[in-house]
Amino acid sequence: MGVTYVAVAAEHPLARRAAEDQPALAAFIDECRKGGTSEAEIETMEKKGHPLGLNALHPVTGEAVPIFAANFVLMGYGTGAVMAVPAHDERDFHFAHKYGIPIRPVIVPEDWKELALELRFAAGTPAENRPVVAVSGDASRVPLDWSHWDERFEQKGVLINSGPFSALSSAEAFESIAGWLTEHEKGRKRVNFRLRDWGVSRQRYWGCPIPVVNGPDGDLRPETDLPVRLPENVVVDGSGSPLKKMPSFSDLPGGEIRETDTFDTFFESSWYYARYCSADCDTAMLDERARYWLPVDQYVGGIEHAILHLLYARFFHKLMRDEGLLDCDEPFARLLTQGMVVAETWYREDADGRKQWINPAEVQTERDEKGRLVRAWLAADGLPVTFGGIEKMSKSKNNGVDPQALIDSYGADTARLFMMFAAPPDLQLEWSDAGVEGAHRFLKRLWKAVFEHVEAGGGKAAGELSAPLKEFRRMLHQTIAKVTDDYGRRKQFNTAVAAVMELMNALGRLPEEAGTPALRQEALETATLLLSPIVPHICEALWAELRPGTKLLDQAWPKADESALAVDEIELVVQINGKLRGSIRVPAGADKAAIEAAALASEAAQKQLDGATPKKIIVVPGRLVNIVT
């Protein structure tokens, strides 16, 4: 209901027809024809239009809506015509202001739902086009300054000024309006798929060769001598395309010239995953191995890949499928969109007020007891620097961490452990030198535990375990189950690492008994196996000490022992009239009568009841007993 004009492409049949007797419109169409047509150009160009002198009828209200030819509408996208809702779209909004078209708000924020809003508009120029509002309800919650419409409201919310659809949420209105249009045979829901053109920049050498030959008369033909291989004796001096300077590559018999431009590297990245399956195949793009291995089980990438690389990989995949190179319909079975690594930024301003960014490694800080920044200075000169906030690591902000320096100081495993442990993989990770040191301390503790165990003679077969050792072994196999699920299903590597850390803490508290060495051997082997995907180097070395003569990579993944997970006793909370008063331990298989008897016999119940008979006893299996008096 917010549509106040319709915009069509300059090449639209309606525009061409209207221009037959309108010279000014014909001139505008000719001007548009000479302008850019790429999305990037349209995004930045001045938005211009010209009225056709024709109206469209609004399909719901029957209102006559003016039609404009506009330079920002593409004939090749959709139908070449768009409905404009200027109150809720930036481009439509500026165009409406420019040409004096009414702006009709039809969506307000969700928290205005309980207010009865009646908006009327004053007729006239855009400067006078301000809504007059009558409010019933809590008027203090409505901004009386309606100039915010000059900034548009582009979020989802609640509909107003929409007849029978007013007061519906955006989601509800979508379904309701679509149903109305379908019922009245004025439209139907349809899913539109869109793939943006990829701007292939001119490549000098390193891209994929374009298998095209340019004839002397400007005609093109496909290259028949395939594959086209780039020469290796090329000289890249930065002064234009080196391939154009190599007649041995470009010049062909009969005056033909092999194409010397190359595709952008996105061309290779759009199907590289399939090529990996048969990388040594030299007779075709792919062979039968690609059919066996694909689709990719798990794709891990940044969010920027989700809107670029993944779309084009899917396009290429379906093309290869249609050509009979593959059987599967989709390239990737599962997607994990990883978060960004962020870090502190520091800067100084030069004489011109421009920020000069300083690497965090060059900054020293002083903080108070709560970790709040007191002052910061550049280590080289002792002069102050300014904190610029937490930002994604980038060259522009100079807040990247040199991985080589980290590896030199701590080793690659420490860096890997910190990054996996510091945050869930789908959230941003804030870099912390203290966190890196903490990861390093844990690995040293693991190393020490294995060293001391091996020095003491390792583990020998044990007999019956005591209750504390049984409880630890139960925890050990619970950890196996959790880490396996965290790696395989949940993809939550930080909680997997945390579970192993808790296991190592519990191992350090084990009493020294007859069965402890054997249990310690099992626990250290398990911890080493569970951590090996994240810290492979140290784990391979530790495994060689725990199991001399064997390799960790040859071992099967550990499985939780169901018998170890079995519980002899369980702990239940005891409540009196819903208030926590204590707990009891009962056999795991105890029936309701036995649990009630144990609860009544408990010290907490005896003290609270003081000889009184309870009205009823509620047993929640595995959790609690509530005695009601």
N, C-alpha and C positions, 0 to 999 in steps of 0.2 A: 504493500500500500504506500510505500515511500517513493515509488517511481514517479518522477516528474518530467522526464524526457527520455527519448530513445536515441541512441547514437548508432549510426551505420558507417561502414567503411566507405571511403571515397569511391571505390570501384563497385559498390553495391548496385544492383540493377535499379533500385528505387532512386538512388542518387543520380545515376546516369540519365534516367528518364526525366527526373525533375530538372536537370541541367539543360535539357533541350531548349527551353525557352527562358533560362535564367543565366545570362552571361557571367554574372558575378559568381554563381555557384560553379559554373563550368571552369572558371579561372581557379577557384579554390581546389577543385578536383585535380586539375592539372598540376597545381602546386604540390599537392599531396603525392602525386605520382612521382615527382622528382625527389621527394624526401626519403629518408631511411625507412626501412621496413623491419629491421631486426628488433628484438625485444629490448636490447640494451639501448638502442637509439631512441625508440619510442618512449622508454622510461625517462630519459633525460630531456627530450625535446619539449618545446612549449606546446601546450595542448590548445589546438585551434579547432574551430568548427564553423559550420554555416547551415542555417535552417533550410530545409527542403521546401517549406510551404505546405507540407503534408502532416497529417496527424495519424497516430496509431490509437486504437481503442484498447483501453485497459481491460484485460480479459475478465476481471472480477467486478470492477465498478462500472465499466462502460465509459469511463472518463476519456476525453480526447487528450492525448499526450503528444506534444510536438516532437517531430523527428529532425535530428541534425546529422549532417555528414561530419565526421570527426577524424582527425589525423591519427588518433591513438587506437582506432579499431582496425583490426586486421581482417581482410576478406578471407584469408586462408585459415582462420581459427574459428571453429564453430560455424555459425550461420552468417558471420560478418555483421551481426547486429547485437547490441547489448542494451539491456534496460539499465537505467541509471538511477541510483538511490543516493543522492548527494549528501543526505544527512549522515550517512554511514559508510562512505567510501571517499578516500582522499582525492582520487583523480576526478570522480564525479562531482565532488564538492567544489573544487577549484573551477571546474568548467562551468558549473551552475552560477557561481559568483561572477564569473567573467561575462556571461551572456544574459544575466538577469533572470535566471530560471528559478522558480520557487524551490525552497528546501524544506522538506516535510519530515521531521523526526518521527519514527515509528517504533523505535526501541529505546528503552530506558534501563538503567541498572536493575538487577534482580531484587535488591532490597527496597525498591519502590512499589513492589507488587501490591501491598495492602493499601496504597494510596489511590484514590479515585482521581485520575488526572484527565482534565479536558483541555486540549490544546487547540487554540484557534490562531490563525495566522493573518496578519495584516497584509493586505495587498499592496503592491508597489515595488519599488526598486529593492535590490538586495540589501541596501543599507537600512531599509525600513522593514526588512523581512525578519522580524523578531517574533517569537511566539508569545502570546498572551496566555497566562496560566491561571486557571481557577482550581484551587486545591481543597479537598475535604479530607480531614485526617490530621495527622501531625505535620503541620506546615513547616515546622522548624527543621524537618529532615530534608526539605526540598530546597536546593539552592535558588534564591530569588534572582541571582544574576545568571540569566540564560545565555550569556556570551560563550558558555562552554560548547554550545552547538557550533560555534565557529571552529572548534577543534575536532568536531565530529565525535560520534560514539561508535567505535568499530568492534566492540566486543558483543558477545551474546548477552541477552538479558530478557526483558519482558516487553511484549508488544503493546503499543498504544496507537491511537488513530487508525485502527485496522479493522473496524467494523466487528463482525462476529469473531474475529481472531484476536481481539484485544484481550489483554491480561494473560494470554498464553505465554509460556516460556518459548525461547527460540526453538528448542528441540520439539516441543509440542506443536508449535505453529508450523514447522516444516512439514510434519506428518499431516496436520489438519488441512493446510493449504493444498498440499499435493493430492490429498484425498478429494478435496472439493473440485480441483481442476480435472481430475480423472472422472469423477462422477458426472460433471457437466460437459465432458468430452472436449475440454479446452487444453488438455496437456496430459503428460504422464511422467513418472519418475524415470530417469535414465542415468546410468553411470557413464561418465566421460573419462576416457584415458588420454593422457597428454604426455608427450615426450618433447622436451625443449630441444631446439637445435643446439648442437654443441659447436661453439666457435673454435675451429681448428686454426691455431696460430701458425704462421710460417715457421717450419722447422729447418735447421741448418744441416743436420747430419744424423742425429741420434734417434730419430723417430722411425716409424714403420714405412718402408718404401711404398709408393703408390704405383701399382702395376699398370701404368698407362704410358703410351708412346704418342708423342706429338709429331704429326706429319708436317711436311714443308708447306702445305696449304692451310695449316691451322686445324686440320681434322684430327680427331683422336681415335685411337684404336687400343684395345686391351693388349697388354704385354703377353706374349705367348711363351717366352723363355722364362719359365718359372722354376724355382722361386727367384725373385730379384734379391740379390744379396748386396749389402752396402760394402764398398771396398774398405780394406783395413789399413791401407797405406795412405790414408787421407791426412791432409795437413789442415788443422783448424787454427786459423790465425785471427779470427774475430772480424774479418773484413768481408762479410758476405758468405754465401753458400759455398762451401768447399767442393761440393759435388758439381757445381757449374763450372768449376775450374779444372775438372778432370774429364777431358774428352774420352779417355778410355772407358769411362762409365757412361757418359751422357750421349756421345755421338754414335749413331747406328747407320748402317748402310742406307743409301737412297735419300739422304738428307733428313732422316727421322732423328728425333731427339728423345731419349728416355726422360721421363719426368724426374726432375731433381729435387722438387719439394718432397717432404715426408709428412706422414700423419703425425699429429700430436701423440704423446705417449698414452693418452687415454684409450687409444685404439687397441693397444696391446693389453692394457689393464682391464679391458672389458671382457676378455676371454682367457686370461692367463691361467685362471684356476682350472680350466679344462685342459689346457696344454700341459700343465704339470703332470697330469695323469699319463701322458705319453710324450714326454719331453724329447726322447731320442728318436721319435718317428720322423723320417726324412722323406716320406712319400706323400704325406697328406697333413692337413691341420691336426687331425686326431686319428686314433685307431681304436680298436675294440676295448682297450683298457679304460678309455674314458667312459664307455658305456657301463663298465663294471664299477668304477669308483664313484661316479657322480650320482646324485647331487652331493655337494659339499655338506658334511654333517653339521659343522658349526662354523659360522662366520663371525669374526670379532673385528670391529672397526669403530672409528670415531663417528660422531653424528653427522659430520660433513659428508661421509661416504653414503649415508642413507638417502640423501637427496640427489646425489650425482652418480657416483660410481655404481651403486647397486642398481639404479634404474637402467643404466646402459648395459651393465653385465646381464641383466634380465632380458633386455632387448636382443643382445647378441646371442644369448642362450637359446631363445625361441627361434631365432634365425637358423642357428646350427641344428636345432631340432627339426625345423621344417626342411632343411637340406638333407636330413637323414644321417647326420653325424652323431646325434645323441638320441636317447630314448625318453629321458625324463623331461618334465615340463618346466621345472623350476631349478635354478642353479644352486640355491642354498636352502637347506632344511631348517636351520635355526639361525637367528641373528642375536648377537649380544652387542649392544651399542655402548662402548666404553666411555667413561667420563674423561674429562680433561685433567691434566696435571697443572696445578696453579701454584704460584709462589709469591712471596713479597716483592714489591717493587720500590725502588728508591731513586730519587732524582735531585738535581740541582737546576736552578734556572740560570741561563746565561744572561748577558747584558740586554739581549733583545726579548727576554721573557720566554724563550724557548726552553723546554725541558730537556736536560741531558740525563739520560737514564744510566744508573749505576748498578752493576751486578751485585746481588746480595752477598756474594762471597767476599766482596771488598768492603762491606759495611760492618761496623761493630755497634752493638746496642747495649743499653742499660735498661733493665726492667725492674718494676717494683715486686713486692712479694706476691702479688696476684697476677704477675705476668704482663702487666700493662707497660707500654713503652714509656720510658722516662726521657731518654735522649738517644740519638743515633749520630754517628760520625763516620767519615771515610777514613779507613785505617791508614791510608797513605799520607794524609796531611792533618788529620785530627779535626777537620772542620765539619760543621753540621751538614746533614743531608735530610731530605724530607721524605716521609713515608707516602707512597703513592697508592696504597691499597694492595689487595690480593688480586692478581691477574693471571690469566692463562700464560704459561711459559711461552715466550716468543722472542724473536730477535729484536723486534721493535722496542720492547720494554726492557731488553737486556737482563731478563730474570731467569734465564735458563741455567741448568746445572750441568757442568761438564761431566759426563759419565766416566770418562777416563780417570779424572781426578778421584772420583768416588771409588772406582774399581782399584786404583792404586792404593787407596787408604784402607778400604774394607773388603775388597773382593767383589766379584760379580754376584755371588749368592746373596750377600747382604743387601745389595741394591734391589734384587728381585724380591727378596722376602719383605722388605719394607714396602715396596709398591703394592704387593699383594695383600699385605696386612693392614695398611693404613686406611683403606676405605673399600667399600663394595665396588666391584668393577664398573658398575653403571653410574656411579656418582663421581663428582670431581674429587681429586686427591690433592690435598694441600701439602706441599713439600715441607719437610721438617728435618733439620740436621739432627735434632734430638731424637726423632723417630728412627733415623738411620742408625744412630749409635745404639738405640735400644734393640733393634733387630740384630745388630752385631753382637751385643752382649748375650742374647738368647742363643745364637749359634755357638758362641764360645762355651756357654753352659752345657749345650748338647754335646759338644766335642769333649768337654771335661768329664761328663757323665759316662760316655762310652769309654774314654781312656781309663778312668778309675775302675770301671767294671771289668775291662779286659785285663788290667794289671792285677786285679784280685782273683783272676782265674776264670772269669766268665760265669755262665750259668749251667747248672747240672739239673738233671731231671728231678722233679720234686714229687712228694707224695701228696697227701691230703693237705689242702690249704686251710689256714685259720680264717676266722670270719673277716678280719681286716684285709687279708690278702685276697679273699674271695670278692670282697667289695671292690678292691682296686682292679681285679681282673674283669669284673663286670663293667667298670668305668672304661677300661681299656677297649673292650669290644663295643661298647656304646660309642666310643670315639671313632672306631673303624667305620661303624654304620653311618655316623654323622658326616665324617669327612668324605666318605664315598658319595653320599647324597649331595653334599655341598659342591663337590667337584662336578659330578655327573648331571644332576638334575637342576639344582638351584643356581649353580654358577656363582656361588658366594665364597670366594677364596679367602676373604678375610676371616670369616667365621671358622673355616677349616683350619687355618693357622692358629686361631685362638684356642680351638679345641685341643690341638697338639700341645700348645703351651700349658694349658690346664693339666693335661696328662703328665707332662714333665714335672709340674709343681707337685702333683700328688705322688709321683714316683720318689721325689726327694723326701717325702714324709713317711715312706714305708718303714715299718719296724724290721729290724734284722732278725729273721727267723730262718728255719730250715728251708722253706720254700721261696725265700726272697730272691736269691741269685737267679733261679730259673725264671721267676716272674719278671725280674729286671731285664733279663736277656730278651724275653718276649716283648716287653714294652719298648725297649730301645730298638729292636728290629722293626717293630711296627711303626714307631715314630719316624725312623729313617725312611721306610717305604712310603709313608703318608706324605712326607715333606719332599720326597724326591722330584715330583713334577715342578716344584717351585725352586728348590735349591739343589740341583742335581750334582754339582761338583763335590760339595762336602758330603752329601749322602753316599755317593759312590765310594769315597774314601773311608767313611765310617763303616759301611757294609763290609768292606774288605777286612776290617778289623774284627767285626762281629762274626762274620762267616768267612774265615780265610779260605782262599781257593775258589770262591764263587763270585759272580758279578751281579750287582743289583739289577741291571737291565734284563737279566735272564729270569728274574723272579716274577711270580704271579702276584697280582694285586691282592692284598689281604682281605679275608672275608670274616665277618662277625660270626663268632661261635654262639649258636643259639643256646647251648647248654650253659655257657658263661653268663648269658643275659638273663637266664632264669633267676627269679627272685624267691628266696626262702621265706622272707618276712617283708611286710610292707608297713609303712608308718601312716597312721590316720590321725587327723586333727580331731580333737574332742571339743565340742561346743556345748555350752549350757545356755539355752534360750537364744541361740544365735551368736553368742559371744565366745571368743576363743579362750579356753581355760587350760588346755594342755594337749598331750598327744599320747597315742598308744602304739605298740608294735604287735601285729598279729600275724599268724601264718598266712602266706600268700593265698592259700586256698580256703581260708576260713569262711564259714557260711554266716548268714545274717545273725543267727542266734548267738554264735560264738563271739561275733564282733560286738553285739549289744552287751553280752556278759562282761567282756573285757573292758568296755567303756564304763559300765556301771561300777566295776571293781577298781577303776583307776583312782589314784589319789585325788585328782582334780574333781572327779564326780562325787566322791565320798565327802569331800570338804564342802562342795556347793550344795549337795542335796541334804546333808545333815539328817539322814534318816527318812526324808520324805520320799514318796513314791512318784516317779515321773508320770506325766500324762501320756506321753508317747516318745518313741525314739525313732529318729530318722537316720537311715544309713545311706550315704552316697558312696557307692562302691569305688574303692581305690582312692577316695579323697577324704571323707570326714564322717563323723557321727555327731548328730545334734540331739541333745537330751532336752526335751521340753517339759517344764514343771508347771 
